[in-house]
Amino acid sequence: MIQVTRKDNKEALENMIRRFNRKVQQSGVLAKARSSQYFEKSISKTERRQKAIVRKQRKEAKLRNIRMGVRR
C-alpha cells in the first residue's frame, strides 16, 4: 500500500513528515511488515501464545499476592 502525502503551499516540511508518519502508523503497514519479517512456524506461534498465557497468569497471581500482603 502506497501512502501519498502532498505538501501544501505554506506548510513546513516537518509538518508534512509528521502527517506522513501518522498516516503510515494508522494504516498498519509497518506493523504488518515487521510481523512478516521472519518466517515462523505455526507450532512456534502456538507455543508463544501458551507462554504468553502462562506469563499473564503468573503476573496476575503475583499482583493478587501483593494485594493480599503475602510475601514469599
mmCIF file as Biopython writes it, N, C-alpha, C and O atoms, coordinates in Angstrom:
data_model
#
loop_
_atom_site.group_PDB
_atom_site.id
_atom_site.type_symbol
_atom_site.label_atom_id
_atom_site.label_alt_id
_atom_site.label_comp_id
_atom_site.label_asym_id
_atom_site.label_entity_id
_atom_site.label_seq_id
_atom_site.pdbx_PDB_ins_code
_atom_site.Cartn_x
_atom_site.Cartn_y
_atom_site.Cartn_z
_atom_site.occupancy
_atom_site.B_iso_or_equiv
_atom_site.auth_seq_id
_atom_site.auth_asym_id
_atom_site.pdbx_PDB_model_num
ATOM 1   N N  . MET A ? 1  ? 0.847  -1.176  0.000  1.0 0.0 1  A 1 
ATOM 2   C CA . MET A ? 1  ? 0.000  0.000   0.000  1.0 0.0 1  A 1 
ATOM 3   C C  . MET A ? 1  ? 0.890  1.236   0.000  1.0 0.0 1  A 1 
ATOM 4   O O  . MET A ? 1  ? 1.801  1.357   0.819  1.0 0.0 1  A 1 
ATOM 5   N N  . ILE A ? 2  ? 0.622  2.135   -0.911 1.0 0.0 2  A 1 
ATOM 6   C CA . ILE A ? 2  ? 1.420  3.350   -1.037 1.0 0.0 2  A 1 
ATOM 7   C C  . ILE A ? 2  ? 0.703  4.490   -0.321 1.0 0.0 2  A 1 
ATOM 8   O O  . ILE A ? 2  ? -0.493 4.710   -0.517 1.0 0.0 2  A 1 
ATOM 9   N N  . GLN A ? 3  ? 1.448  5.207   0.507  1.0 0.0 3  A 1 
ATOM 10  C CA . GLN A ? 3  ? 0.908  6.375   1.197  1.0 0.0 3  A 1 
ATOM 11  C C  . GLN A ? 3  ? 1.347  7.621   0.442  1.0 0.0 3  A 1 
ATOM 12  O O  . GLN A ? 3  ? 2.543  7.859   0.272  1.0 0.0 3  A 1 
ATOM 13  N N  . VAL A ? 4  ? 0.383  8.414   -0.010 1.0 0.0 4  A 1 
ATOM 14  C CA . VAL A ? 4  ? 0.687  9.645   -0.740 1.0 0.0 4  A 1 
ATOM 15  C C  . VAL A ? 4  ? 0.380  10.826  0.160  1.0 0.0 4  A 1 
ATOM 16  O O  . VAL A ? 4  ? -0.726 10.950  0.685  1.0 0.0 4  A 1 
ATOM 17  N N  . THR A ? 5  ? 1.368  11.691  0.332  1.0 0.0 5  A 1 
ATOM 18  C CA . THR A ? 5  ? 1.197  12.905  1.128  1.0 0.0 5  A 1 
ATOM 19  C C  . THR A ? 5  ? 1.758  14.059  0.315  1.0 0.0 5  A 1 
ATOM 20  O O  . THR A ? 5  ? 2.935  14.070  -0.046 1.0 0.0 5  A 1 
ATOM 21  N N  . ARG A ? 6  ? 0.906  15.019  0.037  1.0 0.0 6  A 1 
ATOM 22  C CA . ARG A ? 6  ? 1.348  16.184  -0.741 1.0 0.0 6  A 1 
ATOM 23  C C  . ARG A ? 6  ? 1.533  17.375  0.193  1.0 0.0 6  A 1 
ATOM 24  O O  . ARG A ? 6  ? 0.797  17.560  1.163  1.0 0.0 6  A 1 
ATOM 25  N N  . LYS A ? 7  ? 2.535  18.166  -0.134 1.0 0.0 7  A 1 
ATOM 26  C CA . LYS A ? 7  ? 2.849  19.336  0.674  1.0 0.0 7  A 1 
ATOM 27  C C  . LYS A ? 7  ? 1.991  20.520  0.234  1.0 0.0 7  A 1 
ATOM 28  O O  . LYS A ? 7  ? 1.894  20.823  -0.955 1.0 0.0 7  A 1 
ATOM 29  N N  . ASP A ? 8  ? 1.368  21.188  1.215  1.0 0.0 8  A 1 
ATOM 30  C CA . ASP A ? 8  ? 0.622  22.404  0.905  1.0 0.0 8  A 1 
ATOM 31  C C  . ASP A ? 8  ? 1.594  23.535  0.611  1.0 0.0 8  A 1 
ATOM 32  O O  . ASP A ? 8  ? 2.792  23.418  0.871  1.0 0.0 8  A 1 
ATOM 33  N N  . ASN A ? 9  ? 1.071  24.634  0.067  1.0 0.0 9  A 1 
ATOM 34  C CA . ASN A ? 9  ? 1.936  25.752  -0.332 1.0 0.0 9  A 1 
ATOM 35  C C  . ASN A ? 9  ? 2.723  26.338  0.834  1.0 0.0 9  A 1 
ATOM 36  O O  . ASN A ? 9  ? 3.934  26.533  0.731  1.0 0.0 9  A 1 
ATOM 37  N N  . LYS A ? 10 ? 2.048  26.616  1.930  1.0 0.0 10 A 1 
ATOM 38  C CA . LYS A ? 10 ? 2.702  27.290  3.054  1.0 0.0 10 A 1 
ATOM 39  C C  . LYS A ? 10 ? 3.015  26.348  4.216  1.0 0.0 10 A 1 
ATOM 40  O O  . LYS A ? 10 ? 3.273  26.800  5.332  1.0 0.0 10 A 1 
ATOM 41  N N  . GLU A ? 11 ? 2.993  25.056  3.958  1.0 0.0 11 A 1 
ATOM 42  C CA . GLU A ? 11 ? 3.213  24.081  5.021  1.0 0.0 11 A 1 
ATOM 43  C C  . GLU A ? 11 ? 4.709  23.801  5.200  1.0 0.0 11 A 1 
ATOM 44  O O  . GLU A ? 11 ? 5.457  23.688  4.229  1.0 0.0 11 A 1 
ATOM 45  N N  . ALA A ? 12 ? 5.115  23.695  6.436  1.0 0.0 12 A 1 
ATOM 46  C CA . ALA A ? 12 ? 6.509  23.385  6.722  1.0 0.0 12 A 1 
ATOM 47  C C  . ALA A ? 12 ? 6.777  21.913  6.418  1.0 0.0 12 A 1 
ATOM 48  O O  . ALA A ? 12 ? 5.873  21.081  6.486  1.0 0.0 12 A 1 
ATOM 49  N N  . LEU A ? 13 ? 8.016  21.607  6.086  1.0 0.0 13 A 1 
ATOM 50  C CA . LEU A ? 13 ? 8.401  20.239  5.757  1.0 0.0 13 A 1 
ATOM 51  C C  . LEU A ? 13 ? 8.189  19.308  6.948  1.0 0.0 13 A 1 
ATOM 52  O O  . LEU A ? 13 ? 7.767  18.165  6.774  1.0 0.0 13 A 1 
ATOM 53  N N  . GLU A ? 14 ? 8.479  19.789  8.156  1.0 0.0 14 A 1 
ATOM 54  C CA . GLU A ? 14 ? 8.313  18.966  9.354  1.0 0.0 14 A 1 
ATOM 55  C C  . GLU A ? 14 ? 6.859  18.543  9.544  1.0 0.0 14 A 1 
ATOM 56  O O  . GLU A ? 14 ? 6.583  17.409  9.936  1.0 0.0 14 A 1 
ATOM 57  N N  . ASN A ? 15 ? 5.926  19.464  9.262  1.0 0.0 15 A 1 
ATOM 58  C CA . ASN A ? 15 ? 4.505  19.137  9.392  1.0 0.0 15 A 1 
ATOM 59  C C  . ASN A ? 15 ? 4.085  18.065  8.392  1.0 0.0 15 A 1 
ATOM 60  O O  . ASN A ? 15 ? 3.302  17.173  8.719  1.0 0.0 15 A 1 
ATOM 61  N N  . MET A ? 16 ? 4.607  18.158  7.173  1.0 0.0 16 A 1 
ATOM 62  C CA . MET A ? 16 ? 4.280  17.163  6.163  1.0 0.0 16 A 1 
ATOM 63  C C  . MET A ? 16 ? 4.820  15.797  6.566  1.0 0.0 16 A 1 
ATOM 64  O O  . MET A ? 16 ? 4.132  14.787  6.413  1.0 0.0 16 A 1 
ATOM 65  N N  . ILE A ? 17 ? 6.036  15.759  7.076  1.0 0.0 17 A 1 
ATOM 66  C CA . ILE A ? 17 ? 6.632  14.498  7.516  1.0 0.0 17 A 1 
ATOM 67  C C  . ILE A ? 17 ? 5.833  13.923  8.679  1.0 0.0 17 A 1 
ATOM 68  O O  . ILE A ? 17 ? 5.620  12.712  8.746  1.0 0.0 17 A 1 
ATOM 69  N N  . ARG A ? 18 ? 5.391  14.778  9.593  1.0 0.0 18 A 1 
ATOM 70  C CA . ARG A ? 18 ? 4.584  14.329  10.730 1.0 0.0 18 A 1 
ATOM 71  C C  . ARG A ? 18 ? 3.263  13.722  10.239 1.0 0.0 18 A 1 
ATOM 72  O O  . ARG A ? 18 ? 2.833  12.681  10.734 1.0 0.0 18 A 1 
ATOM 73  N N  . ARG A ? 19 ? 2.623  14.380  9.264  1.0 0.0 19 A 1 
ATOM 74  C CA . ARG A ? 19 ? 1.368  13.851  8.713  1.0 0.0 19 A 1 
ATOM 75  C C  . ARG A ? 19 ? 1.594  12.510  8.033  1.0 0.0 19 A 1 
ATOM 76  O O  . ARG A ? 19 ? 0.796  11.586  8.194  1.0 0.0 19 A 1 
ATOM 77  N N  . PHE A ? 20 ? 2.682  12.399  7.270  1.0 0.0 20 A 1 
ATOM 78  C CA . PHE A ? 20 ? 3.009  11.150  6.586  1.0 0.0 20 A 1 
ATOM 79  C C  . PHE A ? 20 ? 3.229  10.027  7.595  1.0 0.0 20 A 1 
ATOM 80  O O  . PHE A ? 20 ? 2.702  8.927   7.428  1.0 0.0 20 A 1 
ATOM 81  N N  . ASN A ? 21 ? 4.011  10.305  8.645  1.0 0.0 21 A 1 
ATOM 82  C CA . ASN A ? 21 ? 4.286  9.286   9.657  1.0 0.0 21 A 1 
ATOM 83  C C  . ASN A ? 21 ? 2.999  8.833   10.330 1.0 0.0 21 A 1 
ATOM 84  O O  . ASN A ? 21 ? 2.824  7.642   10.590 1.0 0.0 21 A 1 
ATOM 85  N N  . ARG A ? 22 ? 2.095  9.767   10.617 1.0 0.0 22 A 1 
ATOM 86  C CA . ARG A ? 22 ? 0.821  9.420   11.249 1.0 0.0 22 A 1 
ATOM 87  C C  . ARG A ? 22 ? -0.015 8.523   10.331 1.0 0.0 22 A 1 
ATOM 88  O O  . ARG A ? 22 ? -0.629 7.560   10.789 1.0 0.0 22 A 1 
ATOM 89  N N  . LYS A ? 23 ? -0.035 8.847   9.021  1.0 0.0 23 A 1 
ATOM 90  C CA . LYS A ? 23 ? -0.781 8.030   8.064  1.0 0.0 23 A 1 
ATOM 91  C C  . LYS A ? 23 ? -0.236 6.612   8.006  1.0 0.0 23 A 1 
ATOM 92  O O  . LYS A ? 23 ? -0.997 5.644   7.985  1.0 0.0 23 A 1 
ATOM 93  N N  . VAL A ? 24 ? 1.080  6.496   7.981  1.0 0.0 24 A 1 
ATOM 94  C CA . VAL A ? 24 ? 1.708  5.176   7.909  1.0 0.0 24 A 1 
ATOM 95  C C  . VAL A ? 24 ? 1.402  4.383   9.173  1.0 0.0 24 A 1 
ATOM 96  O O  . VAL A ? 24 ? 1.097  3.193   9.095  1.0 0.0 24 A 1 
ATOM 97  N N  . GLN A ? 25 ? 1.477  5.022   10.333 1.0 0.0 25 A 1 
ATOM 98  C CA . GLN A ? 25 ? 1.181  4.331   11.594 1.0 0.0 25 A 1 
ATOM 99  C C  . GLN A ? 25 ? -0.260 3.848   11.615 1.0 0.0 25 A 1 
ATOM 100 O O  . GLN A ? 25 ? -0.524 2.713   12.011 1.0 0.0 25 A 1 
ATOM 101 N N  . GLN A ? 26 ? -1.190 4.686   11.197 1.0 0.0 26 A 1 
ATOM 102 C CA . GLN A ? 26 ? -2.607 4.331   11.245 1.0 0.0 26 A 1 
ATOM 103 C C  . GLN A ? 26 ? -2.949 3.251   10.227 1.0 0.0 26 A 1 
ATOM 104 O O  . GLN A ? 26 ? -3.877 2.474   10.455 1.0 0.0 26 A 1 
ATOM 105 N N  . SER A ? 27 ? -2.237 3.180   9.126  1.0 0.0 27 A 1 
ATOM 106 C CA . SER A ? 27 ? -2.547 2.178   8.110  1.0 0.0 27 A 1 
ATOM 107 C C  . SER A ? 27 ? -2.095 0.780   8.536  1.0 0.0 27 A 1 
ATOM 108 O O  . SER A ? 27 ? -2.637 -0.214  8.054  1.0 0.0 27 A 1 
ATOM 109 N N  . GLY A ? 28 ? -1.113 0.691   9.429  1.0 0.0 28 A 1 
ATOM 110 C CA . GLY A ? 28 ? -0.642 -0.607  9.905  1.0 0.0 28 A 1 
ATOM 111 C C  . GLY A ? 28 ? 0.344  -1.286  8.972  1.0 0.0 28 A 1 
ATOM 112 O O  . GLY A ? 28 ? 0.611  -2.478  9.119  1.0 0.0 28 A 1 
ATOM 113 N N  . VAL A ? 29 ? 0.884  -0.554  8.025  1.0 0.0 29 A 1 
ATOM 114 C CA . VAL A ? 29 ? 1.815  -1.131  7.059  1.0 0.0 29 A 1 
ATOM 115 C C  . VAL A ? 29 ? 3.089  -1.608  7.756  1.0 0.0 29 A 1 
ATOM 116 O O  . VAL A ? 29 ? 3.564  -2.713  7.496  1.0 0.0 29 A 1 
ATOM 117 N N  . LEU A ? 30 ? 3.644  -0.773  8.643  1.0 0.0 30 A 1 
ATOM 118 C CA . LEU A ? 30 ? 4.892  -1.142  9.315  1.0 0.0 30 A 1 
ATOM 119 C C  . LEU A ? 30 ? 4.701  -2.336  10.241 1.0 0.0 30 A 1 
ATOM 120 O O  . LEU A ? 30 ? 5.554  -3.222  10.300 1.0 0.0 30 A 1 
ATOM 121 N N  . ALA A ? 31 ? 3.588  -2.363  10.960 1.0 0.0 31 A 1 
ATOM 122 C CA . ALA A ? 31 ? 3.332  -3.487  11.870 1.0 0.0 31 A 1 
ATOM 123 C C  . ALA A ? 31 ? 3.238  -4.790  11.094 1.0 0.0 31 A 1 
ATOM 124 O O  . ALA A ? 31 ? 3.760  -5.815  11.532 1.0 0.0 31 A 1 
ATOM 125 N N  . LYS A ? 32 ? 2.575  -4.756  9.948  1.0 0.0 32 A 1 
ATOM 126 C CA . LYS A ? 32 ? 2.442  -5.960  9.124  1.0 0.0 32 A 1 
ATOM 127 C C  . LYS A ? 32 ? 3.803  -6.390  8.582  1.0 0.0 32 A 1 
ATOM 128 O O  . LYS A ? 32 ? 4.115  -7.581  8.560  1.0 0.0 32 A 1 
ATOM 129 N N  . ALA A ? 33 ? 4.605  -5.434  8.148  1.0 0.0 33 A 1 
ATOM 130 C CA . ALA A ? 33 ? 5.928  -5.748  7.604  1.0 0.0 33 A 1 
ATOM 131 C C  . ALA A ? 33 ? 6.831  -6.338  8.681  1.0 0.0 33 A 1 
ATOM 132 O O  . ALA A ? 33 ? 7.570  -7.288  8.422  1.0 0.0 33 A 1 
ATOM 133 N N  . ARG A ? 34 ? 6.772  -5.779  9.888  1.0 0.0 34 A 1 
ATOM 134 C CA . ARG A ? 34 ? 7.604  -6.305  10.973 1.0 0.0 34 A 1 
ATOM 135 C C  . ARG A ? 34 ? 7.164  -7.698  11.379 1.0 0.0 34 A 1 
ATOM 136 O O  . ARG A ? 34 ? 8.001  -8.546  11.690 1.0 0.0 34 A 1 
ATOM 137 N N  . SER A ? 35 ? 5.863  -7.946  11.381 1.0 0.0 35 A 1 
ATOM 138 C CA . SER A ? 35 ? 5.385  -9.267  11.799 1.0 0.0 35 A 1 
ATOM 139 C C  . SER A ? 35 ? 5.745  -10.340 10.782 1.0 0.0 35 A 1 
ATOM 140 O O  . SER A ? 35 ? 5.947  -11.494 11.160 1.0 0.0 35 A 1 
ATOM 141 N N  . SER A ? 36 ? 5.831  -9.988  9.496  1.0 0.0 36 A 1 
ATOM 142 C CA . SER A ? 36 ? 6.155  -10.977 8.479  1.0 0.0 36 A 1 
ATOM 143 C C  . SER A ? 36 ? 7.630  -10.942 8.086  1.0 0.0 36 A 1 
ATOM 144 O O  . SER A ? 36 ? 8.021  -11.531 7.078  1.0 0.0 36 A 1 
ATOM 145 N N  . GLN A ? 37 ? 8.441  -10.258 8.874  1.0 0.0 37 A 1 
ATOM 146 C CA . GLN A ? 37 ? 9.856  -10.122 8.540  1.0 0.0 37 A 1 
ATOM 147 C C  . GLN A ? 37 ? 10.578 -11.468 8.608  1.0 0.0 37 A 1 
ATOM 148 O O  . GLN A ? 37 ? 11.403 -11.774 7.747  1.0 0.0 37 A 1 
ATOM 149 N N  . TYR A ? 38 ? 10.276 -12.263 9.614  1.0 0.0 38 A 1 
ATOM 150 C CA . TYR A ? 38 ? 10.915 -13.562 9.785  1.0 0.0 38 A 1 
ATOM 151 C C  . TYR A ? 38 ? 9.852  -14.643 9.711  1.0 0.0 38 A 1 
ATOM 152 O O  . TYR A ? 38 ? 8.772  -14.486 10.281 1.0 0.0 38 A 1 
ATOM 153 N N  . PHE A ? 39 ? 10.139 -15.736 9.020  1.0 0.0 39 A 1 
ATOM 154 C CA . PHE A ? 39 ? 9.195  -16.832 8.924  1.0 0.0 39 A 1 
ATOM 155 C C  . PHE A ? 39 ? 9.126  -17.539 10.269 1.0 0.0 39 A 1 
ATOM 156 O O  . PHE A ? 39 ? 10.149 -17.796 10.904 1.0 0.0 39 A 1 
ATOM 157 N N  . GLU A ? 40 ? 7.926  -17.845 10.686 1.0 0.0 40 A 1 
ATOM 158 C CA . GLU A ? 40 ? 7.741  -18.518 11.966 1.0 0.0 40 A 1 
ATOM 159 C C  . GLU A ? 40 ? 6.749  -19.655 11.760 1.0 0.0 40 A 1 
ATOM 160 O O  . GLU A ? 40 ? 5.664  -19.451 11.215 1.0 0.0 40 A 1 
ATOM 161 N N  . LYS A ? 41 ? 7.124  -20.850 12.198 1.0 0.0 41 A 1 
ATOM 162 C CA . LYS A ? 41 ? 6.244  -21.992 12.048 1.0 0.0 41 A 1 
ATOM 163 C C  . LYS A ? 41 ? 4.998  -21.802 12.894 1.0 0.0 41 A 1 
ATOM 164 O O  . LYS A ? 41 ? 5.025  -21.103 13.907 1.0 0.0 41 A 1 
ATOM 165 N N  . SER A ? 42 ? 3.900  -22.430 12.471 1.0 0.0 42 A 1 
ATOM 166 C CA . SER A ? 42 ? 2.653  -22.292 13.214 1.0 0.0 42 A 1 
ATOM 167 C C  . SER A ? 42 ? 2.766  -22.930 14.594 1.0 0.0 42 A 1 
ATOM 168 O O  . SER A ? 42 ? 2.104  -22.488 15.533 1.0 0.0 42 A 1 
ATOM 169 N N  . ILE A ? 43 ? 3.588  -23.955 14.725 1.0 0.0 43 A 1 
ATOM 170 C CA . ILE A ? 43 ? 3.789  -24.596 16.031 1.0 0.0 43 A 1 
ATOM 171 C C  . ILE A ? 43 ? 4.406  -23.599 17.004 1.0 0.0 43 A 1 
ATOM 172 O O  . ILE A ? 43 ? 3.976  -23.499 18.153 1.0 0.0 43 A 1 
ATOM 173 N N  . SER A ? 44 ? 5.409  -22.867 16.548 1.0 0.0 44 A 1 
ATOM 174 C CA . SER A ? 44 ? 6.064  -21.910 17.434 1.0 0.0 44 A 1 
ATOM 175 C C  . SER A ? 44 ? 5.107  -20.764 17.791 1.0 0.0 44 A 1 
ATOM 176 O O  . SER A ? 44 ? 5.223  -20.173 18.865 1.0 0.0 44 A 1 
ATOM 177 N N  . LYS A ? 45 ? 4.162  -20.450 16.896 1.0 0.0 45 A 1 
ATOM 178 C CA . LYS A ? 45 ? 3.181  -19.422 17.219 1.0 0.0 45 A 1 
ATOM 179 C C  . LYS A ? 45 ? 2.304  -19.871 18.378 1.0 0.0 45 A 1 
ATOM 180 O O  . LYS A ? 45 ? 2.025  -19.096 19.293 1.0 0.0 45 A 1 
ATOM 181 N N  . THR A ? 46 ? 1.869  -21.139 18.333 1.0 0.0 46 A 1 
ATOM 182 C CA . THR A ? 46 ? 1.015  -21.630 19.426 1.0 0.0 46 A 1 
ATOM 183 C C  . THR A ? 46 ? 1.810  -21.712 20.723 1.0 0.0 46 A 1 
ATOM 184 O O  . THR A ? 46 ? 1.290  -21.410 21.797 1.0 0.0 46 A 1 
ATOM 185 N N  . GLU A ? 47 ? 3.071  -22.120 20.621 1.0 0.0 47 A 1 
ATOM 186 C CA . GLU A ? 47 ? 3.918  -22.161 21.820 1.0 0.0 47 A 1 
ATOM 187 C C  . GLU A ? 47 ? 4.083  -20.769 22.408 1.0 0.0 47 A 1 
ATOM 188 O O  . GLU A ? 47 ? 4.030  -20.592 23.625 1.0 0.0 47 A 1 
ATOM 189 N N  . ARG A ? 48 ? 4.281  -19.787 21.545 1.0 0.0 48 A 1 
ATOM 190 C CA . ARG A ? 48 ? 4.447  -18.408 22.005 1.0 0.0 48 A 1 
ATOM 191 C C  . ARG A ? 48 ? 3.179  -17.919 22.704 1.0 0.0 48 A 1 
ATOM 192 O O  . ARG A ? 48 ? 3.249  -17.239 23.727 1.0 0.0 48 A 1 
ATOM 193 N N  . ARG A ? 49 ? 2.029  -18.269 22.147 1.0 0.0 49 A 1 
ATOM 194 C CA . ARG A ? 49 ? 0.766  -17.878 22.771 1.0 0.0 49 A 1 
ATOM 195 C C  . ARG A ? 49 ? 0.604  -18.537 24.135 1.0 0.0 49 A 1 
ATOM 196 O O  . ARG A ? 49 ? 0.174  -17.891 25.091 1.0 0.0 49 A 1 
ATOM 197 N N  . GLN A ? 50 ? 0.946  -19.820 24.227 1.0 0.0 50 A 1 
ATOM 198 C CA . GLN A ? 50 ? 0.843  -20.524 25.509 1.0 0.0 50 A 1 
ATOM 199 C C  . GLN A ? 50 ? 1.766  -19.900 26.552 1.0 0.0 50 A 1 
ATOM 200 O O  . GLN A ? 50 ? 1.378  -19.735 27.709 1.0 0.0 50 A 1 
ATOM 201 N N  . LYS A ? 51 ? 2.976  -19.557 26.147 1.0 0.0 51 A 1 
ATOM 202 C CA . LYS A ? 51 ? 3.909  -18.928 27.076 1.0 0.0 51 A 1 
ATOM 203 C C  . LYS A ? 51 ? 3.393  -17.572 27.536 1.0 0.0 51 A 1 
ATOM 204 O O  . LYS A ? 51 ? 3.571  -17.194 28.694 1.0 0.0 51 A 1 
ATOM 205 N N  . ALA A ? 52 ? 2.754  -16.844 26.630 1.0 0.0 52 A 1 
ATOM 206 C CA . ALA A ? 52 ? 2.187  -15.540 26.994 1.0 0.0 52 A 1 
ATOM 207 C C  . ALA A ? 52 ? 1.061  -15.717 28.010 1.0 0.0 52 A 1 
ATOM 208 O O  . ALA A ? 52 ? 0.933  -14.920 28.939 1.0 0.0 52 A 1 
ATOM 209 N N  . ILE A ? 53 ? 0.251  -16.751 27.841 1.0 0.0 53 A 1 
ATOM 210 C CA . ILE A ? 53 ? -0.832 -17.027 28.795 1.0 0.0 53 A 1 
ATOM 211 C C  . ILE A ? 53 ? -0.264 -17.349 30.164 1.0 0.0 53 A 1 
ATOM 212 O O  . ILE A ? 53 ? -0.771 -16.862 31.174 1.0 0.0 53 A 1 
ATOM 213 N N  . VAL A ? 54 ? 0.783  -18.165 30.213 1.0 0.0 54 A 1 
ATOM 214 C CA . VAL A ? 54 ? 1.407  -18.526 31.488 1.0 0.0 54 A 1 
ATOM 215 C C  . VAL A ? 54 ? 1.999  -17.293 32.162 1.0 0.0 54 A 1 
ATOM 216 O O  . VAL A ? 54 ? 1.854  -17.113 33.371 1.0 0.0 54 A 1 
ATOM 217 N N  . ARG A ? 55 ? 2.674  -16.434 31.373 1.0 0.0 55 A 1 
ATOM 218 C CA . ARG A ? 55 ? 3.237  -15.199 31.938 1.0 0.0 55 A 1 
ATOM 219 C C  . ARG A ? 55 ? 2.143  -14.322 32.531 1.0 0.0 55 A 1 
ATOM 220 O O  . ARG A ? 55 ? 2.304  -13.766 33.618 1.0 0.0 55 A 1 
ATOM 221 N N  . LYS A ? 56 ? 1.045  -14.203 31.823 1.0 0.0 56 A 1 
ATOM 222 C CA . LYS A ? 56 ? -0.064 -13.375 32.302 1.0 0.0 56 A 1 
ATOM 223 C C  . LYS A ? 56 ? -0.640 -13.933 33.597 1.0 0.0 56 A 1 
ATOM 224 O O  . LYS A ? 56 ? -0.941 -13.176 34.520 1.0 0.0 56 A 1 
ATOM 225 N N  . GLN A ? 57 ? -0.794 -15.238 33.669 1.0 0.0 57 A 1 
ATOM 226 C CA . GLN A ? 57 ? -1.320 -15.867 34.892 1.0 0.0 57 A 1 
ATOM 227 C C  . GLN A ? 57 ? -0.376 -15.650 36.067 1.0 0.0 57 A 1 
ATOM 228 O O  . GLN A ? 57 ? -0.820 -15.348 37.175 1.0 0.0 57 A 1 
ATOM 229 N N  . ARG A ? 58 ? 0.924  -15.802 35.831 1.0 0.0 58 A 1 
ATOM 230 C CA . ARG A ? 58 ? 1.899  -15.596 36.905 1.0 0.0 58 A 1 
ATOM 231 C C  . ARG A ? 58 ? 1.876  -14.148 37.402 1.0 0.0 58 A 1 
ATOM 232 O O  . ARG A ? 58 ? 1.949  -13.894 38.604 1.0 0.0 58 A 1 
ATOM 233 N N  . LYS A ? 59 ? 1.774  -13.214 36.470 1.0 0.0 59 A 1 
ATOM 234 C CA . LYS A ? 59 ? 1.736  -11.801 36.835 1.0 0.0 59 A 1 
ATOM 235 C C  . LYS A ? 59 ? 0.489  -11.501 37.664 1.0 0.0 59 A 1 
ATOM 236 O O  . LYS A ? 59 ? 0.565  -10.793 38.668 1.0 0.0 59 A 1 
ATOM 237 N N  . GLU A ? 60 ? -0.663 -12.042 37.242 1.0 0.0 60 A 1 
ATOM 238 C CA . GLU A ? 60 ? -1.905 -11.833 37.990 1.0 0.0 60 A 1 
ATOM 239 C C  . GLU A ? 60 ? -1.802 -12.421 39.395 1.0 0.0 60 A 1 
ATOM 240 O O  . GLU A ? 60 ? -2.247 -11.803 40.362 1.0 0.0 60 A 1 
ATOM 241 N N  . ALA A ? 61 ? -1.213 -13.617 39.509 1.0 0.0 61 A 1 
ATOM 242 C CA . ALA A ? 61 ? -1.051 -14.244 40.822 1.0 0.0 61 A 1 
ATOM 243 C C  . ALA A ? 61 ? -0.132 -13.418 41.707 1.0 0.0 61 A 1 
ATOM 244 O O  . ALA A ? 61 ? -0.389 -13.258 42.900 1.0 0.0 61 A 1 
ATOM 245 N N  . LYS A ? 62 ? 0.930  -12.898 41.128 1.0 0.0 62 A 1 
ATOM 246 C CA . LYS A ? 62 ? 1.870  -12.070 41.880 1.0 0.0 62 A 1 
ATOM 247 C C  . LYS A ? 62 ? 1.186  -10.804 42.398 1.0 0.0 62 A 1 
ATOM 248 O O  . LYS A ? 62 ? 1.342  -10.436 43.562 1.0 0.0 62 A 1 
ATOM 249 N N  . LEU A ? 63 ? 0.427  -10.142 41.519 1.0 0.0 63 A 1 
ATOM 250 C CA . LEU A ? 63 ? -0.290 -8.933  41.938 1.0 0.0 63 A 1 
ATOM 251 C C  . LEU A ? 63 ? -1.338 -9.241  43.004 1.0 0.0 63 A 1 
ATOM 252 O O  . LEU A ? 63 ? -1.530 -8.465  43.940 1.0 0.0 63 A 1 
ATOM 253 N N  . ARG A ? 64 ? -2.013 -10.379 42.854 1.0 0.0 64 A 1 
ATOM 254 C CA . ARG A ? 64 ? -3.011 -10.787 43.846 1.0 0.0 64 A 1 
ATOM 255 C C  . ARG A ? 64 ? -2.350 -11.010 45.213 1.0 0.0 64 A 1 
ATOM 256 O O  . ARG A ? 64 ? -2.898 -10.606 46.239 1.0 0.0 64 A 1 
ATOM 257 N N  . ASN A ? 65 ? -1.185 -11.644 45.230 1.0 0.0 65 A 1 
ATOM 258 C CA . ASN A ? 65 ? -0.463 -11.870 46.482 1.0 0.0 65 A 1 
ATOM 259 C C  . ASN A ? 65 ? 0.001  -10.557 47.103 1.0 0.0 65 A 1 
ATOM 260 O O  . ASN A ? 65 ? -0.047 -10.388 48.321 1.0 0.0 65 A 1 
ATOM 261 N N  . ILE A ? 66 ? 0.443  -9.643  46.271 1.0 0.0 66 A 1 
ATOM 262 C CA . ILE A ? 66 ? 0.892  -8.337  46.786 1.0 0.0 66 A 1 
ATOM 263 C C  . ILE A ? 66 ? -0.271 -7.611  47.427 1.0 0.0 66 A 1 
ATOM 264 O O  . ILE A ? 66 ? -0.124 -7.010  48.491 1.0 0.0 66 A 1 
ATOM 265 N N  . ARG A ? 67 ? -1.432 -7.663  46.783 1.0 0.0 67 A 1 
ATOM 266 C CA . ARG A ? 67 ? -2.615 -7.005  47.334 1.0 0.0 67 A 1 
ATOM 267 C C  . ARG A ? 67 ? -3.057 -7.627  48.654 1.0 0.0 67 A 1 
ATOM 268 O O  . ARG A ? 67 ? -3.538 -6.933  49.549 1.0 0.0 67 A 1 
ATOM 269 N N  . MET A ? 68 ? -2.887 -8.953  48.765 1.0 0.0 68 A 1 
ATOM 270 C CA . MET A ? 68 ? -3.284 -9.654  49.984 1.0 0.0 68 A 1 
ATOM 271 C C  . MET A ? 68 ? -2.234 -9.512  51.090 1.0 0.0 68 A 1 
ATOM 272 O O  . MET A ? 68 ? -2.504 -9.853  52.242 1.0 0.0 68 A 1 
ATOM 273 N N  . GLY A ? 69 ? -1.061 -9.020  50.759 1.0 0.0 69 A 1 
ATOM 274 C CA . GLY A ? 69 ? 0.002  -8.831  51.741 1.0 0.0 69 A 1 
ATOM 275 C C  . GLY A ? 69 ? 0.838  -10.064 51.966 1.0 0.0 69 A 1 
ATOM 276 O O  . GLY A ? 69 ? 1.535  -10.162 52.975 1.0 0.0 69 A 1 
ATOM 277 N N  . VAL A ? 70 ? 0.785  -11.016 51.040 1.0 0.0 70 A 1 
ATOM 278 C CA . VAL A ? 70 ? 1.545  -12.261 51.166 1.0 0.0 70 A 1 
ATOM 279 C C  . VAL A ? 70 ? 2.903  -12.064 50.520 1.0 0.0 70 A 1 
ATOM 280 O O  . VAL A ? 70 ? 3.012  -11.582 49.392 1.0 0.0 70 A 1 
ATOM 281 N N  . ARG A ? 71 ? 3.944  -12.450 51.264 1.0 0.0 71 A 1 
ATOM 282 C CA . ARG A ? 71 ? 5.294  -12.384 50.700 1.0 0.0 71 A 1 
ATOM 283 C C  . ARG A ? 71 ? 5.889  -13.767 50.675 1.0 0.0 71 A 1 
ATOM 284 O O  . ARG A ? 71 ? 5.572  -14.603 51.521 1.0 0.0 71 A 1 
ATOM 285 N N  . ARG A ? 72 ? 6.734  -14.009 49.730 1.0 0.0 72 A 1 
ATOM 286 C CA . ARG A ? 72 ? 7.393  -15.318 49.646 1.0 0.0 72 A 1 
ATOM 287 C C  . ARG A ? 72 ? 8.825  -15.202 50.064 1.0 0.0 72 A 1 
ATOM 288 O O  . ARG A ? 72 ? 9.551  -16.196 50.063 1.0 0.0 72 A 1 
#
